[in-house]
């Protein structure tokens, strides 16, 4: 299952890390803030995506390939 977590801050990053512990999940964490993404890079099982999800058309395009 492909999971996208929007936001790699104080809530999103721990949630993504927990989800990524399950080998059946492929977890991507997306954030516009490079500092947050840098913190996420130390977790090998996470895929990192720099993205701005503040506009509906961009968000729709971003989530299209994910199950959750």
C-alpha positions in Angstrom: 0.0 0.0 0.0 1.3 3.4 -1.0 0.8 6.1 1.8 1.4 9.8 1.5 1.8 11.8 4.7 1.4 15.5 4.1 3.7 17.4 6.4 7.0 16.3 8.0 6.7 18.4 11.1 6.1 17.4 14.7 3.0 15.4 13.9 3.5 14.1 10.4 7.1 12.9 10.6 6.5 10.6 13.7 3.4 9.3 12.0 5.2 8.5 8.8 8.0 6.8 10.7 5.6 4.6 12.5 3.8 3.6 9.3 7.1 2.9 7.5 7.9 0.3 10.1 5.4 -2.0 8.5 7.0 -3.6 5.4 3.7 -3.8 3.5 3.6 0.1 3.4 5.5 2.3 1.1 5.5 5.7 2.8 6.3 9.1 1.3 6.4 12.2 3.4 5.8 15.5 1.6 6.4 19.0 2.8 7.3 22.4 1.4 9.7 23.1 4.2 13.2 21.9 3.4 14.2 21.9 7.1 11.4 19.4 7.9 12.5 17.2 4.9 16.1 17.2 6.1 15.0 15.8 9.4 13.0 13.1 7.5 16.1 12.0 5.4 17.6 10.1 8.4 14.8 7.5 8.1 15.9 5.1 5.3 12.4 3.6 4.8 10.8 7.0 4.0 10.6 8.5 0.6 10.9 12.3 0.6 9.0 14.7 -1.6 9.2 18.5 -1.6 5.8 19.7 -2.5 3.4 22.5 -1.9 -0.1 21.1 -1.2 -1.7 24.5 -0.4 -3.8 24.6 -3.6 -6.5 22.1 -4.5 -5.3 21.3 -8.1 -1.8 20.7 -6.9 -3.0 18.5 -4.0 -5.3 16.5 -6.3 -2.4 15.8 -8.7 -0.1 15.0 -5.7 -2.3 12.4 -4.1 -3.4 10.7 -7.3 -0.9 7.8 -7.1 -1.4 6.9 -3.4 -3.8 4.6 -1.7 -4.0 6.6 1.5 
